[in-house]
Amino acid sequence: MVGRSTNTKLKSVTTVREVNIFVSRLHPSTVANELHECVSEVVGNLSVESITCAKLNSKFAELYSSYHVAVKVNANDFSAAIDMLNAPDAWPSGALVRMLIIQQRCRQRIHPRLIGCADHFMALGRENTPQD
């Protein structure tokens, strides 16, 4: 249970959660700022603390770009953020978007900007491709 009262005698702290996604099959010339703008539009009016887009080394860099995207949101908006970021209509046709669970040992060892490949992640989800 999370309190909702506007009691002014007690103050609570804001809890922030991080939604991590893997985005791939983007055009090779896609830059982090373009993806950042797209994610900002997707999460809309949620209480977002930060959005980080880190380009990953793609196996076939001349064919597509891949990114790790970390979105820090107010814990109250966590579930809504996951739903919004998993919506197929939020992403370009053919883009691959998966939820990531970052293993704790990797989180302590590797800063997201330094990650060179997606091997440090466990990807969950499904491809966001048009349905026939």
Order of alpha helices (4+ residues) and beta strands (2+ residues): beta-alpha-beta-beta-alpha-beta-alpha-beta
